């Protein structure tokens, strides 16, 4: 519940800053190292961006949206850790690097693999209008390959393969209202 309210507060606080942006601007990254990736290119950059948090840089959803892992709750993808970020000496001690950044639509064997990963890790068998990949590497030797499943309103599900799928995390994407705990206003 605490993670939900922290993410909600961050989204609400930043919502006006991104109202008309084509790409989400970096959040609190003004003094990031020059080798740090502080943006996601379009079209995915419309739906996700980089937050330079006190726990290191993280890939985060568009304000007003949440990424929810059914086993762990509200989710961000940190550059320094797959699960809980480790304490750092500075917010720029871990970050995503320009080297290794690629993205594009999935096709052929890639799309078949991505759909199998989605079904195996979430039970979702739906087909989506678009499926994209995004590859990002951190300065802490984490390699993420994200498979993003989208309909006309944007991403619905993200499968994150870490270090060539040695670990897999799946998040459902939606407006904050979709994930409100029952009994809240």
N, C-alpha and C positions, 0 to 999 in steps of 0.2 A: 504494500500500500504506500509506503514511504517513497519508493522509486517512482510510482505513478504520480504522486503529487509533486515531486521534484521535476520530473519531465514536463508535467502540465505547467508548472510555474515558468520553466524555461521557455516553453512554446508560447505561452501567453505574453511573456515579457518581450519576446523577439518578434512576434507576429507583425506589428506595424512596419518594422524595418524591411520586411521582405514582401510587402503587399504586391508590388508590381515588377519584381525582379524576374529576369529570364534565367539567371543562374543565381543560386543562393550565395551570398557573400560569406566569406570566412567569419567565424564568430570568435572574437577575442584573440586574433592571430596576428596583430599588427607587428609584433616583434619576433615572429617565427623565423627560424633559420632559412637562408635562401634555398637550401636543398629540400625544404618541406613543401609538400603539396598542400595547398590551402583552398582548393576548389575542385569541383567535379564538372567536367565538360558537359555541354548539352548533348542530348536531351535529358540525360539523367540528372544533370545539375539543377534542373528545375524541381526535382523531388528530393534531393539529398545534398548535404554539404559537409564541411569540416568545422568542427568545434574544437578549439584549443582549450581544453578543460584543465583544471588543476591536476587531473589524473593523467594527463597526456592528451594528444590529439585523438579525435574520434570521428567516425563517419556517423552522421545523425540525419533524421528525417526532416523534411520541410516543417516549419512551424505550423502548429495546428494539427499535426499528424503524430502518430506514435508507431513505433515498431514494437510488437509484442511477441515474446517467445512464450509458448504455452507452459513451459516448465519453469521459467525464471522471471516472467513479467516484462516490464518495459525494458527495452534493449537499445544499446549503442554498440558500435564495433570499434573497440579501442586499438590503437597502433601498438600498444605494449603488452596486451594480454587478451586471450580469447575469452576469459570469464571475467574475473574481477581485476581491475587494473591495480598494479602494484604501486606503492607509494614512490613518488619520484622527487628528485631534487629540484625540478622546475617543470612547468607545464609543457616545455618544449624538449624535454628529455626523450620523449618518444613521439614519432610523427610518421606520416606516410611520405614516401619519397617520390620524386618525379620519375625516376628510373623504374620501369616495370609497370607504369600506368597504361592500361589499354582498355578500350570498351568498344562495344558494337552489338549489332543484332546477332542472335544465335541462329545457326542453320545446321542442316545435316546431322551428323553424329552428335554435335554439341547440344543441339536442342533436345534430342532424344535422351541424352545423358542427364540434362538438367531436369527434364520432366520426371525421369526415374528417381532422381535425388529428392525432388519435391514430394512425390508420392511416398517414397520410403521413409521420409523423415517427418511428414505431416499428415499423411493419409489423403491429401488433396489430389483428386484425379482430374480436376477441371483443365480445360485448355483455354489459353488466353490469347488476346489479339496480338500481343507482342511478347517476345522474350529476348532479353539483353544479357550481356555479361559485362562485368566491370572487374578488372584485375588491379589490385593495389598491393604494394609491398611497403613494409615499415622499416625504419632504421634499426629495429629490434629483431629482424629476420623473420617476421611473420609475413606470409604470403596469403592474401585473401583473393579468392575468386568468388564474386557475387553473381548469382543468377537471379535476374529481376523479371518477374512475371507481371505484365501490365495489361490493363484494359483501357478504354478511352479516358477514364478519369485518373489514370496513373497507376503506379505500382499497387499490387494486391498482396504479393508474397515475395520474400527474398530468401534464397538459400545461400548461405555463406560457407564455402569450402575453405578450410584453413590448412595451409601447407599441403596442398594437393589432396584435399579431402581426408586428411588424417583426423580432423575433427569437423563436424558439420553442425551449424546452427541455422534454424529456420525461424523467420519472424513473419507475422502477419502485419500488413500495413493498413492503416485506416485513420480516419479522423478521430480526434480525442473522444468525441461523443460515443463512438462505436465501442470503446473499451471502458466506459465509465462503470465503476463497480455498482452493482444493483443497490438501490436505496439511497443514491446520492443525487443531488440536483445539478 
